[in-house]
Amino acid sequence: MKWVLIVYFMTGSGWQSAESLKVDGWDRIYYQTDEECLTRQHEFTANVSNWSDRIRAQCEHLGEY
């Protein structure tokens, strides 16, 4: 798996990953392709649009290209 969707929360220190904050149930999700990851990222963004200033998700590539 080469792509991962990571959820971030806005804190007093800026954007921090759910994992670094130890937020239960918000672990990263792995995907085989960038297309699949980006599709899920867009779905997530649509689902949390009311909280877009406090929560976001981002696809990140793992390893070498």
N, C-alpha and C positions, 0 to 999 in steps of 0.2 A: 504494500500500500504506500502510495507516494504522496497523497494529499490528506490534510487533516483540517477539520473545521473546529475552530477554537472560539469559545464564547468569552467575551470580555465585559467587565462591569466598570462603570465610572466610579472612582473613589476619590477621596480627598487628595490622593497622590497621583491621580490620573488613571488611565485605562489599565486594568490588571486582569489577567486571565482568571477564569473561574477556578482553575486548578491551583493557581498560586494563592487564591483566597480560601481554598478548601471548601468550595460550595458544593455540597452533595448533589449528585444527579446531573451535573453540568460538565461531565468529562468530555474530552475531545473525541471526535468521531472520525474514523479513518475511511478514505475513499481511494479507489483505484485510479480514477481519472479526475482531471481538473474540471471537466464538464459536469460530472456528477456532484462534485463538491460545490461548485458555484451554483448549481441548481438548488441544492439544499441551503446554501447561504442566502439566496434570494427568498426562498420560502421562509426561512427564519426571520429575515428582516421584515417581511410582510406581516408575520405573526406578532412581532413585537414593536410595530411601528409607533404605538402610543408611548413607548419607553425608549425610543431611539437615542435620546440624549443620555441614557443611563445603562443601556445594554446593547451589544452588537456582536456579530459573529464574523469571522474572517477565515478564508481558506489560506492555508500556508503549505508550501511545498517542503517535503522532507527529503533529505539527501541531495545527491547531485542531479543535475538535469541531463 
